Structure formats: structure tokens, C-alpha cells
Amino acid sequence: MTKALYMLDCYLKEFEAIIKSVKDGKFVVLDQTAFYPNSGGQPYDAGVISKDNEAYKVVYVGKFSGEISHEVDREGLKEGDKVKCRIDWERLYKFMRSHTAAHILAGILEKDAGAKITGNQLELDKSRLDFNLENFDREKFNQYVAKANETISKNLKVNLSLASREEAEQRLSRLTNLAKGFPPEIKEVRLVEIEQFTTEACGGTHVKNTGEIKGIYILKLDNKGKDNRRVYFKLVD
Ligand SMILES: [Zn+2]
């Protein structure tokens, strides 16, 4: 299995690795990687893999049969090659900020409004959160957003750790769908603790301090059927 370096260090922009396999000339598996694969509503990390000053652009990263596979723009890399990798930091950092912001807004909607989060998708220019909530009140919603921004400006520390399943079940603020559905073969869980706020099981990339998010604002709010709401938010810049 590829060692996923982003699990404990989301700020790693450059690393070295050895190619474990190459499929169809363009799908590369490394012994370790800091490239985040497309998953859980968060897009993949872009960047380059270089060998002997030849750069191969990473155009997609996905998880297939448990392995993180990097799709490069052309053939040439081979099994056993020692490579240097560089992450597109601007892109990753935006996702780290919006991902952490999504935890905060979702946490407030759950704790204060009793909403149930049903989905999320991050994009470079906006992020989406889907939730179920009866009796929707626009003014109250604005208060939740204001509270999310207050939480962001408190500069809360965000801690990443790996925990055993049993420890994770005890420490989680809530049993997310993911947590409830931990398959038995999962022995270790990645925990994301926003100090004095929430602890969740999540595999994505996050900032170290909520202050780095700077703030969010709402772009659009949709009512999609009876209790289904969809909100689009954007980072303050
Ligand atoms: Zn997360």
C-alpha cells in the first residue's frame, strides 16, 4: 500500500518517491505520496512528477482497489524509477481552507440547527454543502454563517492523528455515516480535531489553524424539495 503522506502533514509540497508500478504507460503508483486522490467531495491534487529533469504533469489522482494512482500526461516513467514530486500548492491550499470551512459550517448546522449533512463537494471557486432541515429560516441561517465566521476567527488549532477504531469511536463528536459504517478491516482511522469544536473521522486535507480560512460567504441557497437544502459558499480572499 502507498503511504499517504497527507494523512499527518497536509503542508508537504515536495517529496521523493519510488515508482511501484506503471499501468498503460500513464497510471503511476508510488511507494509514498502527498497527492490527495479525488474522494469524499474533495478534488485531487495536481502537480508534477519529475525524473532526471523530465517533468510529467499529474492530470488526475484517484483511488483504485485501495491504491492511489497518479495519471500523468505522457508515457516514459517506469517501475523502480526514483522520482521527485511537487504539488500544485495554490490549488491544494484552497481545498485545505474550504474543506476545513466545510467542517465548521457543517458542525454549526448540526449542533445549532439540528440539520443532517447529506453531501458536500469542493470546487476551486466555490463549495457546496447539502443538508436536511425542516422549518428553514433565512435569518437564522445567516446567524449560523456569522457563527461559522466567528469560529474561524478564533484561530482554533486543527490536529490530525491516526487512532485505532475503538479510540476513534470514543473520541468522535458524532457518529458520521462513515464512522458508523467502518468496515471491519479498517483498523486505523484518521481523526480531525478542531480544538474546542469537533472531532471527526475524515481523510481529507485541512489547515492547521482555522484563522487560515480567513472567512466564508454564501453565494447561493437552494431549497431542493421538502427538507433538502443546498448551500454554496466561497472563501474570503
Ligand atoms: Zn475533513
Boltz pocket constraint, residues with backbone or C-beta under 6 A from the ligand:
constraints:
  - pocket:
      binder: B
      contacts: [[A, 99], [A, 100], [A, 103], [A, 192], [A, 202], [A, 203], [A, 204], [A, 205], [A, 206]]
      max_distance: 6.0
